[in-house]
Amino acid sequence: METAIPQVAVFSVFEVSAIAGSLAQVIRRLRAALGELAQFVDGDRAELVGVYLQHLDSSIDRSTFDPQDRATARVEDRQGLGISRRSDVAVPRS
């Protein structure tokens, strides 16, 4: 059985990205949320999550972030503390 993604969740991700997508921390939190969501969906919905993750990467590439901020923006941050939950990912520091 495929889990449905509530329409409000889809719109929320797009709205947050549109309004605050130029902030590396917001992108990191969205990436974490989408990564978590990807664990609960399959089929077409999983493909949509992947497409949106690619959209976040494209946003990072087009951003005015310097290389260090681009690298940081690509790391999930589930806790909002500027650190990754994954221990194998080093977040660049200045």
Backbone as a ProteinNet text record, in pm:
[ID]
protein_1_A
[PRIMARY]
METAIPQVAVFSVFEVSAIAGSLAQVIRRLRAALGELAQFVDGDRAELVGVYLQHLDSSIDRSTFDPQDRATARVEDRQGLGISRRSDVAVPRS
[TERTIARY]
83.9	0	88.2	60	140.6	85.4	173.1	133.3	111.3	0.8	-29.4	46.6	86.6	147.9	36.5	1.4	-105.3	-72	-172.2	-151.3	-97.5	-140.4	-91.9	58.8	111.5	255.8	330.5	277.3	340.7	344.6	230.7	225.4	315.6	321.9	405.1	552	599.4	739.2	766.9	676.8	696.8	693.8	601.5	590.7	712	754.9	872.4	993.9	1007.8	1120.7	1117	998.5	985.6	1014.7	973.1	987.3	1125.4	1179	1304.1	1410.5	1393.6	1486.9	1625.8	1643.5	1776.7	1858.6	1803.4	1873.7	1922.5	2050.8	2109.1	2043	2013	1954.3	1815.2	1738.2	1605.6	1618	1711.9	1734	1775	1857.3	1901.5	1784.4	1695.2	1578	1481.3	1460.8	1375.7	1434.3	1565.2	1631.2	1609.9	1619.8	1598	1453.6	1359	1217.6	1189.1	1242.7	1220.5	1290.6	1408.7	1478.7	1399.4	1338.8	1255.1	1130.7	1068.8	949.1	978.2	1094.1	1130.6	1130.1	1147.6	1147.9	1008.4	904.3	767.6	683.3	739.6	664.1	739.1	667.2	731.7	665.3	711.7	652.4	663.4	555	553	582	537.4	559.7	707.4	773.8	917.6	992.2	946.8	1009.2	991	873.4	849	938.8	960.8	1051.3	1191.6	1234.9	1366	1377	1271.6	1270.2	1282	1212.7	1220.7	1357.9	1420.4	1557.8	1652.3	1631.8	1711.9	1685.9	1560.7	1526.2	1602.1	1610.4	1687	1833.6	1890	2029.9	2048.1	1952.9	1960.2	1951.8	1868.6	1857	1989.3	2055.3	2185.9	2286	2285.6	2379	2357.3	2232.9	2201.4	2213.7	2234	2235.4	2361.3	2359.2	2476.6	2566.6	2539.7	2620.5	2765.1	2857	2996.6	3012.6	3125.9	3143.3	3120	3163.1	3144.2	2996	2921.4	2777.9	2702.6	2748.8	2686.1	2703.3	2823	2848.3	2763.2	2752.5	2672.6	2525.2	2475.6	2334.1	2295.8	2392.2	2363.6	2357.9	2380.2	2379.5	2248.1	2179.2	2054.5	2079.1	1981	1986.4	1848.5	1829.6	1699.9	1673.3	1777.4	1761.5	1762	1800.5	1802	1913.4	2016.1	2126.5	2252.5	2240.1	2357.6	2448.3	2399.2	2478.2	2398.5	2467.9	2403.1	2374.8	2265.4	2233.7	2326.6	2368.8	2458.4	2600.3	2662.5	2796.9	2904.3	2870.1	2970.6	2978.8	2901.3	2899.6	2959.9	3064.1	3128.6	3071.3	3025.5	2975.2	3090.6	3116.9	3228.6	3213.2	3317.7	3319.7	3421.1	3394.2	3489.7	3598.2
-118	0	124.2	214.7	335.6	444.9	508.3	614.7	743.2	808.8	935.5	1048.9	1144.2	1265.4	1369.4	1416.8	1516.5	1639.5	1689.4	1803.7	1923.5	1939.5	2051.8	2041.7	1919.1	1902.1	1942.5	1904.4	1939.9	2090.9	2156.4	2301.8	2370.9	2315.3	2376.3	2376.2	2265	2256.8	2360.3	2370.7	2467.9	2611	2641.1	2776.7	2814.4	2725.2	2753.9	2774.3	2690.6	2703.9	2835.8	2875.4	3000.4	3121.8	3118.5	3235.1	3243	3130.4	3133.2	3042.7	3004.1	2911.5	2966.7	3096.5	3154.3	3144	3082.6	3064.6	2919.8	2901.4	2767.2	2680.2	2735.4	2655.5	2605.7	2686.9	2644.4	2528.7	2538.2	2430.6	2302.8	2315	2197.6	2131	2210.9	2155.7	2092.3	2155.2	2096	1963.1	1960.6	1837.7	1727.2	1759.3	1660.2	1609.8	1700.5	1661.5	1571.8	1608.9	1528.7	1392.6	1390.7	1264	1171.1	1227.1	1148.5	1099.1	1186.2	1150.6	1037.7	1041.9	941.2	800	787.7	656.5	595.8	679.1	633.1	625.1	660.7	657.2	572.3	530.3	455.5	491.1	430.6	453.3	597	647	783	887.5	862.8	961.3	969.4	856.6	856.7	929.3	909.1	978.7	1130.2	1173.1	1317.2	1375.7	1299.5	1346.2	1363.1	1267.4	1276.5	1396.7	1422.9	1539.2	1667.4	1674.3	1796	1811.2	1701.6	1709.8	1762	1718.9	1772	1921.4	1962.4	2104.5	2184.4	2129.6	2197.5	2210.4	2105.4	2111.5	2217.8	2225.2	2328.5	2467.7	2482.6	2611.5	2651.4	2552.7	2578	2621	2549.9	2582	2723.3	2769.1	2902.5	3012.1	2973.8	3070.1	3156.9	3257	3343.5	3291.8	3169.1	3110.3	3095	3113.7	3082.2	2929.8	2875.9	2730	2661.8	2724.5	2665.2	2658.1	2765.2	2764.6	2666.8	2651.4	2551.8	2411.6	2380.8	2248.7	2228.2	2330.2	2321.5	2301.8	2372.4	2364.3	2225.1	2146.9	2012.8	1906.7	1945.9	1851.9	1866.8	1754.2	1756.2	1806.2	1878.4	1921.8	1901.7	1787	1753.4	1826.7	1867.6	1926	2078.6	2138.6	2284.8	2347.2	2269.4	2318.2	2345.9	2334.8	2355.7	2235.5	2120.1	1998.4	1891.1	1797.3	1687.2	1574.8	1504.6	1387.6	1271.8	1270.1	1164.7	1194.5	1096.5	1116.7	1110.3	1057.2	1043.8	1166.4	1270	1391.3	1505.6	1562.3	1676	1805.5	1891.5	2021.4	2119.1	2183.3	2277.9	2390.9	2426.7	2537.3	2640.6	2764.8	2870.3	2889.4
0	0	0	-86.2	-99.3	-7.1	66.9	157.5	79.8	106.1	38.8	105.1	25.7	78.9	84.4	203.7	212	128	58.1	-29.4	48.3	172.6	252.2	273.3	285.7	303.4	177	62.3	-64.5	-80.4	-58.3	-71.2	30.4	150.7	255	215.6	160.3	118.1	9.9	-88.4	-196.2	-143.1	-52.2	1.1	84.8	169.9	252.8	163.7	64.1	-28.1	-103.2	-147.1	-223.2	-137.2	-12.6	74.6	138.2	182.8	258.7	199.4	73.5	10.8	-13.3	11	-6	122.4	223.7	350.3	360.1	377.8	381	487.1	602.8	710.5	672.3	601.7	558.2	459.4	367.8	271.4	344.1	444.4	521.3	592.3	647.5	716.7	618.2	501.1	398.1	349.9	330.5	286.4	390.2	516.1	622.1	620.4	605.4	602.4	482.7	366.7	246.8	257.2	316.6	337.4	427	529.9	620.6	547.2	470.2	394	295.4	233.1	133.5	191.6	322.5	386.5	397.1	379.8	401.6	275	162.3	36.8	-65.1	-166.3	-273.4	-405.4	-511.5	-642.3	-688.7	-742.9	-796.6	-690.8	-569.6	-463.3	-426.1	-422.4	-394.7	-505.6	-628.9	-741.5	-727.7	-683.4	-663.9	-555.3	-449.1	-344.2	-401.3	-482.2	-546.1	-638.1	-713.1	-802.1	-721	-609.1	-529.2	-465.2	-425.6	-373.7	-481.7	-605.7	-715.9	-734.8	-715.1	-724.1	-617.2	-495.6	-390.2	-430.4	-488.2	-532.6	-640.9	-732.6	-837.6	-777.6	-675.3	-607	-542.4	-483.1	-421.7	-528.8	-641.4	-750	-804.1	-807	-859.8	-753.8	-630.4	-520.4	-521.4	-436.2	-418.6	-306	-258	-152.1	-198.8	-106.4	-137	-129.5	-173.9	-176.7	-41.5	65	197.8	233.3	206.3	234.6	145	20.8	-68.2	-11	35.2	93.5	218.7	300.2	422	388.4	287.5	249.7	201.2	155.3	103.7	213.5	338.3	450.3	526.8	549.1	625.7	767.5	820.8	960.6	1020.6	1085.1	1143.7	1274.3	1340.9	1473.3	1473.3	1363.7	1358	1438.9	1464.4	1547.6	1466.9	1335.1	1250.7	1245.5	1294	1288.2	1215.1	1157.5	1087.3	1184.5	1163	1244.3	1207.6	1082.6	1037.1	1085	1144.9	1198.6	1090.3	971.8	866.5	776.1	806.4	724.6	804.3	752.8	818.8	760.8	847.4	804.3	806.4	692.4	685.5	786.4	849.7	945.8	899.5	932.2	892.1	996.1
[MASK]
++++++++++++++++++++++++++++++++++++++++++++++++++++++++++++++++++++++++++++++++++++++++++++++

